[in-house]
Amino acid sequence: MGGRVLVGNLQPSGLFETEPACWVLSEEGEFCLRRVSYLGIEYHAPPLPEGYLLWQRARQGANVFELKFSTLPDYVWSFWDFCASLRASSAKWKEYRCGSEEIPDPLRKLDFIADAILEAAEHLHNEGWGLGLISPENILIFECGDGLLFAFTDLGFSWGDTPPLVPPMFLRRCAEGNKFAVLWDGENPGAQLERGRPLSRTEFDPVPDIRALVRVFASSLLGRYVSVLPTPEENPETRAQSPRIPGARRIWVTLEHALDGLISSMQEFRTALWETPLSQHFLAEAAVPVQGRIWRAVAGLGAVGALAAAVGLWMWIGTQQKEPTSQSSPLGAPDSSGKNDSSPGDTGSSEVASQMLANEGGSKPQPEGLPQVAQEGLKSLEEASELLREVESLWQSYAKDPVGTYFSTRRQVEKVFRPRIEKLSKDLEEIRKAVKETPSPELERVTQALSQLQHKLRQFELELSPR
């Protein structure tokens, strides 16, 4: 753990040291954090902004480096240690809500530190540098009076053209015992090390560094190294609130988007963390306004009612396709007795539902009076009744626990329901082209049911949108 600085104290400072660094008073009367690195090491000072410290080679040897201070810092922390101290007081932070104007100073400091890290990363990217072997334990934070200083302690170090014959543990893969490897794309420390230098235009890609920083932040908040963010079902700490709620707790949505490549620059990532700062992880959820709770209840009831009506409509259509029709009469036309075969009042809704469920998967007589291609298309659209029931069930499940089921609901909407609804829409368009001007009440009802599905899809997308 980090703590108060005293001359003689040992301070782990990163990956490239062969033993923990030590606080010393140099011969010139300067306070230094001195590290001994591997033999044959090279160091090229990275272009970091003001407030970041750079190593200098010491007189004691070619592999000895120092961070110099005019006065001895009061405290020093790694980013990992700082977040660990916040986790130790997590119950106290829950007394404050997301969106509050006043939050505890340690949490404000966390947001300041995260922004300083992203500012430095943005500056490096603007200069054509990558982040190299970034981890929560090699980002050091020095408290000096009322100010903070920072160091990326392993950035700029490399072996150049003479890599070691036996790579140190931190250059091996996760399976070989390197816990840090999960932080970097492909768990490839060698490739990530190559990013800690000036990169050509063809080599430069900001996304691997963005993902690495997402994992640095997420691992530090959770207290364990992660490559993939846990879902709320796996870890309730990653729950998110609806974007409709002012000041909603959505830090884990932002981190997931960045990890998925939906945030494409450090500047964009930095802006996103201004809106949903890391401190949200430790705070209680934002209060839901009364009007928001009323809106959710009304919207849920209205959607369920509309979907129930659409399901009933599809069930009724299914019963009509099983009724015999006169070959000389158009689909849905009255018979010789003057009565329409498809009267919806002849069968109760519960009985119709039972008939539909009993006949699902079986062969159904095709309606006459439509071209063959239209009959085939209409048959393929019968899955809409089942799809409507699935959408209704998903909405009801989400309405019961919108925070806990946010991620799973969004995946199901994006990967299951949207493609199926888009396919139904295309099928319906093909049917319309086939039937041209032929009147078809059933086809219009199919259109109405599809419209209900599309409306529900838009409702889901609005509810689950990140901002």
Secondary structure, DSSP 8 states (H G I E B T S, - for coil): --EE--TT-EE---SSBSS-EEEEE-TTS-EEEEEEB-TT-EE------TTB---EE-TT-TTEEEEEESS--SEEEEHHHHHHHHHHTHHHHTTSBTT-S---HHHHHHHHHHHHHHHHHHHHHHTTB---S--TTSEEEEEETTEEEEEETTTTEE-TT---SS--GGGS-GGGT-GGGGGSGGG-HHHHHTTSSB--TTT--HHHHHHHHHHHHHHHHHTS--SS---TTT-GGG----TTSTT---HHHHHHHHHTT---SHHHHHHHHHHS-GGGGTSB-----HHHHHHHHHHHHHHHHHHHHHHHHHHHHHHHHHS---TTS-TT---TTS--TT-GGGS-HHHHHHHHHHHTTS-----SSS-HHHHHHHHHTTHHHHHHHHHHHHHHHHHH-TTTTHHHHHHHIIIIIHHHHHHHHHHHHHHHHHHTT---HHHHHHHHHHHHHHHHHHHHHHHH---
